[in-house]
Amino acid sequence: MSAGARSVKVVVLGPFAVGKTTLVGAVSEIRPMRTEEQMTKAGELIDDLGGMKDKTTTTVAMDFGRVTLAEDIVLYLFGAPGQPRFHRMVRSLLDGALGGLVLVDTRRIEESFDAIDLLESAGLPYTVAINHFAEEGAPRYSDAEIRDSLTMADDRPLVWLDARFRHSAKEGLIALVTDILTHPRLEPAR
């Protein structure tokens, strides 16, 4: 990191099993810190695993990574857990953040409302990133349909990416930083 670089804290949010840990790991230029734990039988009573038969771990605190976007911009990424029981902790993660990237799975769009609400309540700019899964059965919608489903304002950035691939995942972060530089704060929801 150069001496004049600006460090920027951003939070990666979204519902359970949407790809937040994958995105942080794909873009981080350092070995990402992860707080993944094995899912247990007790967790099955709380976390809906419908359609996620291969999901065996979950984030229980946060993921952390770093990525240099430009010579003068270094992002510190905090991947938040997606389950509602962690919302108090996620609100703490938002302290000091300049914005958020909300990952959305088109198979479960409605589960993204909590993440958007958390960011709007904090008054933070955010970008919505559709994590387009290659699995069969993931519906593809137009941008207008996504915006309508999420009741997104036209000035909120919307991008499509694949969280597994660095170049694609960085597109969401670039859109977010561009928005942060253009619209530093939203009016917090009351």
Residue pairs with C-beta under 8 A, 6 or more apart in sequence:
1 7
1 68
1 74
2 71
2 72
4 72
5 68
5 71
5 72
5 73
5 74
6 72
6 73
6 74
7 74
7 75
7 76
8 73
8 74
8 75
8 76
8 98
8 177
8 180
9 75
9 76
9 78
9 96
9 97
9 98
10 75
10 76
10 77
10 78
10 97
10 98
10 99
10 100
10 101
10 173
10 176
10 177
10 180
11 77
11 78
11 79
11 80
11 90
11 93
11 94
11 97
11 99
11 100
11 101
11 119
12 20
12 23
12 24
12 63
12 77
12 78
12 79
12 80
12 100
12 101
12 103
13 20
13 80
13 82
13 90
13 100
13 101
13 102
13 103
13 115
13 118
13 119
14 20
14 82
14 102
14 103
14 104
14 105
14 112
14 115
14 131
15 82
15 105
15 108
15 111
15 112
15 114
15 115
16 47
16 48
16 58
16 81
16 82
16 83
16 111
17 49
17 52
17 55
17 58
17 82
17 105
18 82
18 103
18 104
18 105
18 108
18 111
18 112
18 131
19 103
19 105
19 131
19 133
19 163
19 164
20 59
20 63
20 79
20 80
20 82
20 103
20 163
21 34
21 36
21 59
21 63
21 79
22 163
22 164
23 79
23 101
23 103
23 131
23 161
23 163
23 169
23 172
24 32
24 63
24 64
24 65
24 77
24 79
25 32
25 34
25 63
25 65
26 163
26 164
26 165
26 166
26 169
27 65
27 67
27 77
27 166
27 169
27 170
27 173
28 65
28 66
28 67
28 77
29 65
29 66
29 67
29 68
30 65
30 66
32 63
32 64
32 65
33 62
33 63
33 64
33 65
34 59
34 63
35 59
35 60
35 61
35 62
35 63
36 57
36 58
36 59
36 60
37 57
37 58
37 60
38 56
38 57
39 47
39 49
39 55
39 56
39 57
39 58
43 58
46 83
46 85
47 58
47 83
49 55
51 107
58 81
58 83
59 79
59 80
59 81
59 82
60 81
60 86
61 81
61 89
62 78
62 79
62 80
62 81
62 89
62 93
63 77
63 78
63 79
64 76
64 77
64 78
64 79
65 76
65 77
65 79
66 74
66 75
66 76
66 77
67 74
67 75
67 77
67 170
67 173
68 74
68 75
69 75
69 170
69 173
69 174
69 177
73 177
75 173
75 177
77 173
78 93
78 97
80 86
80 89
80 90
80 93
80 115
81 89
81 90
82 111
82 115
84 114
87 114
87 118
90 118
91 118
91 122
94 100
94 118
94 119
94 122
94 124
97 122
97 124
98 124
98 125
98 180
98 184
99 119
99 124
99 125
99 126
99 127
99 176
99 177
99 179
99 180
100 115
100 118
100 119
100 124
100 125
100 126
100 127
100 176
101 126
101 127
101 129
101 172
101 173
101 176
102 112
102 115
102 116
102 119
102 126
102 127
102 128
102 129
103 112
103 129
103 131
103 163
103 172
104 112
104 128
104 129
104 130
104 131
104 146
104 150
105 111
105 112
105 131
105 133
105 138
106 130
106 132
106 133
106 138
106 139
106 140
106 141
106 146
107 133
107 137
107 138
107 139
109 146
109 149
109 150
110 149
112 128
112 150
113 150
116 126
116 128
116 150
117 189
119 125
119 126
120 126
120 186
120 188
120 189
121 188
121 189
122 188
123 185
123 186
123 187
123 188
123 189
124 185
124 186
125 176
125 179
125 180
125 183
125 184
125 185
125 186
126 156
126 176
126 179
127 156
127 157
127 158
127 159
127 172
127 175
127 176
127 179
128 146
128 150
128 152
128 156
128 157
128 158
128 159
129 158
129 159
129 160
129 161
129 172
129 175
130 146
130 158
130 159
130 160
130 161
131 161
131 162
131 163
132 138
132 140
132 160
132 161
132 162
133 162
134 162
141 149
143 158
146 152
146 158
147 154
147 156
147 158
152 158
155 183
156 179
157 175
157 176
157 178
157 179
159 171
159 172
159 175
161 168
161 169
161 171
161 172
162 168
162 169
163 169
